[in-house]
Amino acid sequence: MITKNNPVMTRGNQKSSIEPYAVKAREPWVRMPLDGTEPPFPYRASTPLEDASSRYPQMNRLSRMIGVQFGCSSDNVIITAGADEALDRICRLFLSDQTEVVITSPTFEMIKHYAVLSNAQIKEIEWFDNDFPSENIARNVTENTSLIILVSPNNPTGRTIPIEAIEQLAIRYPSITMVIDLAYVEFASYDPTIRLLAFRNIIVVRSFSKAWGLPGLRIGYALGERRTIDAMKAAGGPYSVAQPSIEFIVNNYEAMRPLMREYSHRIANERAELERLLRKLEIRYLPSESNFILLLPQKPLVFDNALRSFGIATRAFEKLQQARRLTLPGNGEAFRKLAYALREAVLAMKNNIIPIH
């Protein structure tokens, strides 16, 4: 197991440091790469995608680009197969049947899944339509707590955690690793990443799946202290992300950043417009800083059927007061159709009649 911030693998009474598997980057003068086990030269005509697939993944360039963006070294970055793999590695690294993890509830469902696989005791602190429960989290921290995992904006509620609350917990518990999942942060009004990286006991997890719109590439990353990042690298295989995915990000990173920012801005405007409409229609919702809003319709099944009649699907959370998570379309025409469908859904709930169109 990995104990708190000490990345050491323990087996019985024997302890041995586990180093991450690393391949030395080839010097630029190398023209005949005979140092690997893959075919050193193409033996058939190939497309650019096949060419990228003919060698093992190299993360260095992407790690450097991310490091530059957040003012840190590439040594403080690990590239993972989506943010999910980063969370999985962290749980396997820090948790065992002798440790505890503190999370909020509801939250991203895979966090609890990974904690269960690590046999840790899970302490869930309710955070739904109330203020962020800093003191309740603190009351549940014990000497066995190895991780505190928080998501901001949270999924499925879209609520954000005040940066001061995170900092206070990090200062209060310097020996406990805090994981801050910022998968949806590009949609929020404030990005705390650089400020959080000042804390040695904080790991920031981010993703290219949400605002960047690239979930099929399966690329996420984590940022943190080098010793912790090295331990995360040792907690899994060295080649979990495919080279074509890495090359796509590297080759399009600078071109896509302004497009991503423009999309996030469009989502923020849509979100504000949708919240105004929801208030007018008297549909209860949770204020969000993500690309989705959690709705609490009075008659959820009628609401579902009404939207379904317009071809619109939402994500149901039956245990959360029959909540429905609605993702913003990010498209003017689609948004207008959604607004019309919501108005019709309100009439359906009042009259118990599903609209026909």
Stockholm file with secondary structure:
# STOCKHOLM 1.0

chainA/1-357         MITKNNPVMTRGNQKSSIEPYAVKAREPWVRMPLDGTEPPFPYRASTPLEDASSRYPQMNRLSRMIGVQFGCSSDNVIITAGADEALDRICRLFLSDQTEVVITSPTFEMIKHYAVLSNAQIKEIEWFDNDFPSENIARNVTENTSLIILVSPNNPTGRTIPIEAIEQLAIRYPSITMVIDLAYVEFASYDPTIRLLAFRNIIVVRSFSKAWGLPGLRIGYALGERRTIDAMKAAGGPYSVAQPSIEFIVNNYEAMRPLMREYSHRIANERAELERLLRKLEIRYLPSESNFILLLPQKPLVFDNALRSFGIATRAFEKLQQARRLTLPGNGEAFRKLAYALREAVLAMKNNIIPIH
#=GR chainA/1-357 SS CCBTTBCCEEETTEEECCCCCCCCCCCTTCSSCCSSSSCSSCCSCCCHHHHHHTSCCCCHHHHHHHHHHHTSCGGGEEEESHHHHHHHHHHHHHCCTTCEEEEEESCCHHHHHHHHHTTCEEEEEECSSSCCCHHHHHHTCCTTEEEEEEESSCTTTCCCCCHHHHHHHHHHCTTSEEEEECTTGGGSSCCCHHHHTTCTTEEEEEESSSTTCCGGGCCEEEECCHHHHHHHHHTSCSCCSCHHHHHHHHHHHHHHHHHHHHHHHHHHHHHHHHHHHHHHHTCEEECCSSSEEEEECSSHHHHHHHHHTTTCCCEEETTTTTEEEEECCCCHHHHHHHHHHHHHHHHHHHHTCCCCC
#=GC SS_cons         CCBTTBCCEEETTEEECCCCCCCCCCCTTCSSCCSSSSCSSCCSCCCHHHHHHTSCCCCHHHHHHHHHHHTSCGGGEEEESHHHHHHHHHHHHHCCTTCEEEEEESCCHHHHHHHHHTTCEEEEEECSSSCCCHHHHHHTCCTTEEEEEEESSCTTTCCCCCHHHHHHHHHHCTTSEEEEECTTGGGSSCCCHHHHTTCTTEEEEEESSSTTCCGGGCCEEEECCHHHHHHHHHTSCSCCSCHHHHHHHHHHHHHHHHHHHHHHHHHHHHHHHHHHHHHHHTCEEECCSSSEEEEECSSHHHHHHHHHTTTCCCEEETTTTTEEEEECCCCHHHHHHHHHHHHHHHHHHHHTCCCCC
//
